[in-house]
Amino acid sequence: MDISSYQEYQLIRYVELLHKWNSTYNLTSVRDPHDMVIKHIMDSLVVSPYLKGKTFIDVGTGPGLPGIPLAIINPTKSLTLLDCLGKRINFIRQVIYELKINNITTVKSRVEEFQPEEGFDGVLSRGFASMKNMVKICHHLPSQNGRFLALKGRIDQKEIDDLPAECSVTDIKPLIVPGLEGERHLVILVK
């Protein structure tokens, strides 16, 4: 993955802002900036090769994960970051302003209440919900050919078996996150 020196600066600055704001707003349970690089930045970036299309929504984005790192290294893609908590959206807006990121739109809303004008090429979820709940709650977000992209740890066959009949897993990609112990997978689903 080629990252420019400016993108590297933006990613480091994002970690600095996350660390600074975290002490006041409790945005993440990860407290150490070095751990943030591995558990948040690297864990987000490994999904980048699988972003097919131009428009994506990161549901339950929290402090902007994986949306902000993905937006930084994919400046030609458009990312909508959705969360229901104002403190998280305020943090993301500050990051966008300070890092001059121009391909992110923020939405403060519950997923069920958000009605986009057009569907998205990809609906991203990182620790947001079970895949069954993700598909149920986010059913209105993908475009006709859009995909669900669920970032998961270990693959739970029961979770896959519990998916509704109108949804199917098209691929499961094992992800290698440098420095991170444990399994990581990207599960790609379509309606």
N, C-alpha and C positions, 0 to 999 in steps of 0.2 A: 504494500500500500504506500503510494507516494504522498507524502505530506510536506507542504512547503514550510519554510521557516516561519512565515507569518501565521499559518494554521497551527503550527506547533506552539507559537507564542499565545494564540487565542486559547488553545486547550489548557496550557499551563495557567493562564490568567483566569480561566473559568474555574479551575481547581482552587486557585487562591481566593476567588470571590465566594465559592461554595464553602470553603473553610471559614472564611470571615463571617459570612451570614449565618452559618450553621450554629455558631455559639449563641446567637440571639433567637433565631427562628426555628431551630431544630429541624432542619430540612432532610437530614440523613443520619442514620445511626453510625455511619463510618466517620470517625473523627480525625484520623491521621491523614494528612495530605498525600503521603506516599501510597497509602491504602486506597485513597480516592482515585489515584491514577490507574491502579490495577482494577479495582472493583467497580469503578464507574466509567472511566474513560476507555480503557482497553476493552472492557466488557461490552461497551456500546459500539466501539469502532469495528469489532469483528463481524458485525451484521452488514456493514457497508456493501460488500460485494453482492449481496442478495437484494439490494434495493432496485427493483425493476420498475421503471416508470419515472414520473416526474413529481407526483403529489403524494404526500404521506401525512398521516396523522399519528401522533404519539399519544395514546389515551392513558390517563392516569400518570402523566409525565413526572409528577413530583417536582424535584428541582431541575427538570429538563433532561431527564435520562430515559432513553438514549438520544432524544431529539437534538439537544444542543451539540454534542460531539458529532453527530451525523450531519447536521446542518453545516458545521464548520468545514468538514472535509468533503462535502458534496454541495458546493455553492450554486450549482445549476438546478438542484432539486428544491422543491418547496415543501417545507415542513410546518404543520399546524401542531402546536403543543397544547393539549387540553388537560386541565385539572380543575377540581371544584374548590380548591383552597386559594383564597386571595393572596396569602403570604407567599405561596409558591409562585403564582403568576407574577406578583410584584418582583420577586427575585429574578425570574426569567426575563422580565422586561428590563431590569437593570443590567443584566448580562448582555442582552441584545444591544442596549444603548452603549455600554462601555466597550464592547468588543466590535461594535459596528457590523453586526450580523444582519443582513438584509433579506434573508430567505426563510425567516420564521414568522409565523402568525401565532399570537397567543389567544386562547379562549378560556375564560373562566366559566365553567359550566359543568353540570353533571353530564356524563356521556349520553344518557337516555334523553336528555332535553336538548342536546345540540343537534340542529338540523342544517347540515351544510347545503350550499347551493348545488354543488356537484359532488359525486362520490370520489373517493381517493384510490390511487393505484395500490397503496399499501396501508394497512392498519397495524401499527406497531403496539405491542404490549410487552412490558418488562416487569414481571412480578405483579401485574395488575389483578389478575383473576385466573380461575381455572379456564381452560380453553372453552369448555362448554359455556361458562358464563360470559367469556369474552365474545363468543359468536352470538350469544343471545342478546347481550347488551349493546353490542356494536354492529348488529346486523345491517343497519341502515347507512353505515359509513363507507364501505367499499364501492367502487364503481362496478359496472357490469362485469368487467374482467379483473377487478381488484382482488387482492389477496390479504389474508390475515397473516401476520408475522409475529409469532409468539416466542419470546425469549424464555427459555426454561433451563432448569438445572438438569436433573435426571429425568429421563422419559418414563412417564407412568402410563403403562398400557391401559389401565382402567380409565384414566382421564381421556385417552383417545377413544376407547370403546364407548364412553358416555357422550360423545359428540352427537348432535342431532343428525338425523338421516340426510338432511339437505346439505350437510357440510362434510368435506372429506380432506384428509391429510394428503397433500401431493408430494411432500418431501420432508425429511428430517435431516438437518445438517448438523453434524457434530462441530462444535466451535472450540478452537484452541485459544485461550486467553493467557498470554504470557504472564507468569507469576501467580496465577490463580489456581488454587487447588480445587478439586471437585469437577464434576461434569457440567458442561454447558451445551445447550442445543438450541437451534432455531427450528421451530416447527412451522411449516408453511401450509396454510389451509385455504380452501376455496369453497364458496357456496355452490 
